[in-house]
Amino acid sequence: MTTLITNLSTGKGTWGHVGRLIEDQSFEKIFIITNEYGKENFNKNDKCEFITIDPNKGLKELRDEIQSSLKNKISDTEVTVNFISGTGKEHMALISALLKLGMGIRLIALTKEGIEEI
C-alpha cells in the first residue's frame, strides 16, 4: 500500500472525484490538503489526515507549510498524488514540497475504466 496526497479545493465535481479515490482504493495513509471550508465539510475516513492551508498565502509559504506538515509522516520514498481539485498555485506548492522532501510521485486519477495511474 502507498500514501495518497490529494488537494481538496475548488473545481465543480472534484470533491466527488476525491471521495471516490479514497473509497475505491486502498491506501496506507491519506493526506488531504484543503482549506478550512474543506476541513469542516468533507467526509473523511479514519485513514485521512487534513493538512489545512490558507490559499491566500504566497506560493513559498504554502510550500513550506505543506512540507512542514508532511515531514517525518511518510516512510516511503514515493507517494501517490491526485491534482483533480485545487488551483495551480496549490499544485505547485505541493509538488515543490514533495520534491524538497525527496519524494517520488505517481499521479492517479479516476477514469471511465476506474482508478488509473496517469
Steps between C-alpha positions, in 0.01 A plus 500: 500500500604855447426849621251721315537875504221698340381857475142573599411849398324664208355344190147384425460128571854453628397411855313197365810397306717521813238315703494212249881474503494468877215248507590286198874458554693365797762741639712470810469872573307784339592866529241750380627851436207735539377827644285550811179453301619164365612386844159579646287361217675202337415156638827319559578152624734387779806484274466864398688789651425858404777748429323832525645784296411862435481524119550878523860453615785527255639202311813460713301526822259231380790277395670539838175435687431181304860383529501556875167321541618192307853479637563174690146373429581297188740207518495418127712673237205527263142622539187493288364844413174627356460860377142492369393754761667827584685784334826512312662682793395222740627237257835675456542531876426130550737383226777721633444382858512133395816547294669685787413202722671271245178329396425340168144542380252288306192677366162326518153595386152359480428412136218323317695176555544566873796633695810507284855628515538782252 
